Amino acid sequence: MSATLREVVAAHFKAHPNRWISAYELMELGGRMAWRTRVSEVRRMGFDIENRVERDASGIAQSFYRYSPPVKLKQPMLWEVA
């Protein structure tokens, strides 16, 4: 059974945490006409995905997305607690 496009996009974000991924790259993974929907679906799965937009010298906008995984806090050991 093959993975859904949502699963493909989610796996790509997981494989590249904290890396800005271009909209073009996501378009290749999530489908040209529906990649934004795939990103929204992945957000609803609990992924913290940021977005930023850059403009080149001619004013053309380019979107980038970044997955920031949750930070796991280390529980202090009993002897470390003062």
Number of C-alpha atoms within 10 A of each C-alpha: 3 6 9 11 16 21 16 17 24 21 13 16 24 14 11 13 14 15 13 17 18 16 19 14 14 22 16 11 19 23 16 12 8 14 21 15 13 22 21 13 16 21 15 10 11 10 19 13 18 13 13 12 12 11 10 8 7 6 8 9 11 13 14 17 19 19 23 16 14 9 6 6 6 6 7 8 7 7 6 7 6 4
